Amino acid sequence: MNSPIHSKQFYIAQDAARMLGISKQTLFRYEKKGIFPKASRHPINHWRQYTEEDILKLRKILGFEK
């Protein structure tokens, strides 16, 4: 049985981009250019995954948060 303490909410790229107000392609482009740090990857399907903390960091880079 999984404990809620150890579970984290992850967002896929499409959801993260929507939360940031940018397209998924822009999210990938910024990562490729080094504007955004590389996202962690799901161990099985290798999709990018973002945590709430990741989203906050990306918002700061975009200038939404100070």
MDTraj code that builds the backbone (N, CA, C; nanometers):
import mdtraj as md
import numpy as np

residues = "MET ASN SER PRO ILE HIS SER LYS GLN PHE TYR ILE ALA GLN ASP ALA ALA ARG MET LEU GLY ILE SER LYS GLN THR LEU PHE ARG TYR GLU LYS LYS GLY ILE PHE PRO LYS ALA SER ARG HIS PRO ILE ASN HIS TRP ARG GLN TYR THR GLU GLU ASP ILE LEU LYS LEU ARG LYS ILE LEU GLY PHE GLU LYS".split()
xyz = np.array([
    [0.0839, -0.1178, 0.0000],
    [0.0000, 0.0000, 0.0000],
    [0.0886, 0.1246, 0.0000],
    [0.0590, 0.2199, -0.0900],
    [0.1370, 0.3423, -0.0995],
    [0.0943, 0.4415, 0.0069],
    [0.1921, 0.5034, 0.0665],
    [0.1658, 0.6052, 0.1660],
    [0.1562, 0.7411, 0.0980],
    [0.0577, 0.8242, 0.1323],
    [0.0455, 0.9554, 0.0702],
    [0.1673, 1.0438, 0.0939],
    [0.2410, 1.0159, 0.1992],
    [0.3597, 1.0951, 0.2308],
    [0.4642, 1.0789, 0.1209],
    [0.4738, 0.9604, 0.0625],
    [0.5767, 0.9333, -0.0360],
    [0.5307, 0.9540, -0.1797],
    [0.4038, 0.9790, -0.2016],
    [0.3566, 0.9960, -0.3388],
    [0.3682, 1.1425, -0.3796],
    [0.4079, 1.1637, -0.5044],
    [0.4196, 1.2979, -0.5592],
    [0.3293, 1.3087, -0.6795],
    [0.2752, 1.4264, -0.6994],
    [0.1949, 1.4536, -0.8168],
    [0.2899, 1.4927, -0.9291],
    [0.2801, 1.4236, -1.0421],
    [0.3598, 1.4569, -1.1590],
    [0.2681, 1.5028, -1.2703],
    [0.3180, 1.5967, -1.3484],
    [0.2452, 1.6483, -1.4634],
    [0.3217, 1.6145, -1.5899],
    [0.2498, 1.5776, -1.6951],
    [0.3150, 1.5525, -1.8228],
    [0.3395, 1.6885, -1.8904],
    [0.4175, 1.6874, -1.9971],
    [0.4586, 1.8112, -2.0634],
    [0.3392, 1.8965, -2.1060],
    [0.2378, 1.8351, -2.1613],
    [0.1206, 1.9113, -2.2077],
    [0.0564, 1.9871, -2.0915],
    [0.0425, 1.9227, -1.9777],
    [-0.0174, 1.9877, -1.8609],
    [0.0734, 2.0981, -1.8062],
    [0.2035, 2.0703, -1.8003],
    [0.2989, 2.1704, -1.7509],
    [0.2963, 2.2938, -1.8403],
    [0.2962, 2.2729, -1.9715],
    [0.2924, 2.3851, -2.0649],
    [0.1656, 2.4672, -2.0469],
    [0.0532, 2.3998, -2.0320],
    [-0.0744, 2.4703, -2.0112],
    [-0.0688, 2.5546, -1.8840],
    [-0.0103, 2.4993, -1.7778],
    [0.0011, 2.5720, -1.6513],
    [0.0924, 2.6942, -1.6649],
    [0.1889, 2.6863, -1.7564],
    [0.2825, 2.7961, -1.7778],
    [0.2333, 2.8961, -1.8822],
    [0.1276, 2.8610, -1.9545],
    [0.0752, 2.9494, -2.0563],
    [0.1583, 2.9509, -2.1839],
    [0.2291, 2.8404, -2.2108],
    [0.3091, 2.8274, -2.3322],
    [0.2711, 2.6969, -2.4010],
    [0.3159, 2.6800, -2.5245],
    [0.2873, 2.5555, -2.5944],
    [0.3853, 2.4467, -2.5511],
    [0.3481, 2.3243, -2.5768],
    [0.4366, 2.2118, -2.5457],
    [0.5661, 2.2242, -2.6255],
    [0.5557, 2.2673, -2.7504],
    [0.6740, 2.2835, -2.8349],
    [0.7682, 2.3887, -2.7777],
    [0.7129, 2.4976, -2.7236],
    [0.7950, 2.6010, -2.6612],
    [0.8637, 2.5456, -2.5379],
    [0.7924, 2.4682, -2.4600],
    [0.8511, 2.4040, -2.3419],
    [0.9725, 2.3201, -2.3826],
    [0.9574, 2.2385, -2.4849],
    [1.0676, 2.1542, -2.5322],
    [1.1812, 2.2398, -2.5890],
    [1.1463, 2.3437, -2.6636],
    [1.2480, 2.4314, -2.7234],
    [1.3307, 2.5000, -2.6149],
    [1.2653, 2.5510, -2.5109],
    [1.3365, 2.6176, -2.4022],
    [1.4287, 2.5189, -2.3300],
    [1.3836, 2.3962, -2.3155],
    [1.4683, 2.2940, -2.2533],
    [1.5900, 2.2657, -2.3417],
    [1.5671, 2.2534, -2.4705],
    [1.6762, 2.2231, -2.5646],
    [1.7797, 2.3358, -2.5694],
    [1.7325, 2.4621, -2.5605],
    [1.8223, 2.5775, -2.5648],
    [1.8902, 2.6042, -2.4307],
    [1.8481, 2.5329, -2.3250],
    [1.9084, 2.5521, -2.1935],
    [1.8438, 2.6620, -2.1109],
    [1.7328, 2.7167, -2.1600],
    [1.6603, 2.8184, -2.0827],
    [1.5950, 2.7536, -1.9617],
    [1.5363, 2.6374, -1.9821],
    [1.4788, 2.5575, -1.8744],
    [1.5719, 2.4400, -1.8443],
    [1.5797, 2.3979, -1.7184],
    [1.6554, 2.2754, -1.6879],
    [1.5847, 2.1533, -1.7469],
    [1.6610, 2.0497, -1.7709],
    [1.6020, 1.9268, -1.8249],
    [1.5061, 1.8664, -1.7238],
    [1.3944, 1.8208, -1.7738],
    [1.2927, 1.7590, -1.6884],
    [1.3344, 1.6166, -1.6541],
    [1.2852, 1.5683, -1.5410],
    [1.3064, 1.4270, -1.5098],
    [1.2205, 1.3442, -1.6039],
    [1.2545, 1.2179, -1.6172],
    [1.1835, 1.1296, -1.7099],
    [1.1206, 1.0139, -1.6339],
    [1.0049, 0.9722, -1.6801],
    [0.9375, 0.8549, -1.6242],
    [1.0253, 0.7334, -1.6532],
    [1.0471, 0.6458, -1.5558],
    [1.1391, 0.5332, -1.5760],
    [1.0927, 0.4300, -1.6785],
    [0.9643, 0.4230, -1.7065],
    [0.9163, 0.3211, -1.7994],
    [0.8926, 0.3782, -1.9395],
    [0.8142, 0.4856, -1.9490],
    [0.7815, 0.5367, -2.0829],
    [0.8714, 0.6530, -2.1270],
    [0.9573, 0.7020, -2.0372],
    [1.0545, 0.8093, -2.0640],
    [0.9920, 0.9444, -2.0982],
    [0.8643, 0.9624, -2.0676],
    [0.8013, 1.0924, -2.0867],
    [0.8572, 1.1899, -1.9840],
    [0.8641, 1.3163, -2.0226],
    [0.9042, 1.4190, -1.9265],
    [0.7966, 1.4257, -1.8186],
    [0.8410, 1.4488, -1.6958],
    [0.7459, 1.4649, -1.5857],
    [0.7901, 1.5813, -1.4981],
    [0.6937, 1.6570, -1.4550],
    [0.7186, 1.7794, -1.3796],
    [0.6431, 1.7740, -1.2481],
    [0.7065, 1.8211, -1.1428],
    [0.6424, 1.8309, -1.0115],
    [0.5909, 1.9741, -0.9925],
    [0.5164, 1.9964, -0.8869],
    [0.4706, 2.1318, -0.8523],
    [0.5907, 2.2242, -0.8366],
    [0.6971, 2.1734, -0.7730],
    [0.8178, 2.2535, -0.7521],
    [0.8815, 2.2904, -0.8857],
    [0.8830, 2.1962, -0.9797],
    [0.9372, 2.2238, -1.1127],
    [0.8588, 2.3361, -1.1806],
    [0.7276, 2.3297, -1.1710],
    [0.6415, 2.4306, -1.2334],
    [0.6721, 2.5681, -1.1737],
    [0.6883, 2.5746, -1.0423],
    [0.7197, 2.7021, -0.9774],
    [0.8538, 2.7561, -1.0258],
    [0.9541, 2.6690, -1.0397],
    [1.0857, 2.7112, -1.0899],
    [1.0750, 2.7652, -1.2322],
    [0.9988, 2.6982, -1.3154],
    [0.9841, 2.7422, -1.4540],
    [0.9078, 2.8744, -1.4612],
    [0.8109, 2.8922, -1.3728],
    [0.7379, 3.0192, -1.3676],
    [0.8325, 3.1331, -1.3303],
    [0.9242, 3.1084, -1.2384],
    [1.0229, 3.2102, -1.2001],
    [1.1130, 3.2439, -1.3182],
    [1.1565, 3.1435, -1.3914],
    [1.2417, 3.1677, -1.5081],
    [1.1674, 3.2521, -1.6110],
    [1.0390, 3.2273, -1.6284],
    [0.9584, 3.3053, -1.7231],
    [0.9264, 3.4449, -1.6711],
    [0.9551, 3.4703, -1.5438],
    [0.9315, 3.6024, -1.4863],
    [0.7955, 3.6205, -1.4228],
    [0.7217, 3.5102, -1.4021],
    [0.5896, 3.5191, -1.3410],
    [0.5972, 3.5315, -1.1897],
    [0.7018, 3.4785, -1.1312],
    [0.7176, 3.4783, -0.9853],
    [0.8489, 3.5486, -0.9517],
    [0.8532, 3.6112, -0.8358],
    [0.9778, 3.6764, -0.7926],
    [1.0249, 3.6231, -0.6624],
])
top = md.Topology()
chain = top.add_chain()
for i, resn in enumerate(residues, 1):
    res = top.add_residue(resn, chain, resSeq=i)
    for name in ("N", "CA", "C"):
        top.add_atom(name, md.element.get_by_symbol(name[0]), res)
traj = md.Trajectory(xyz[None], top)
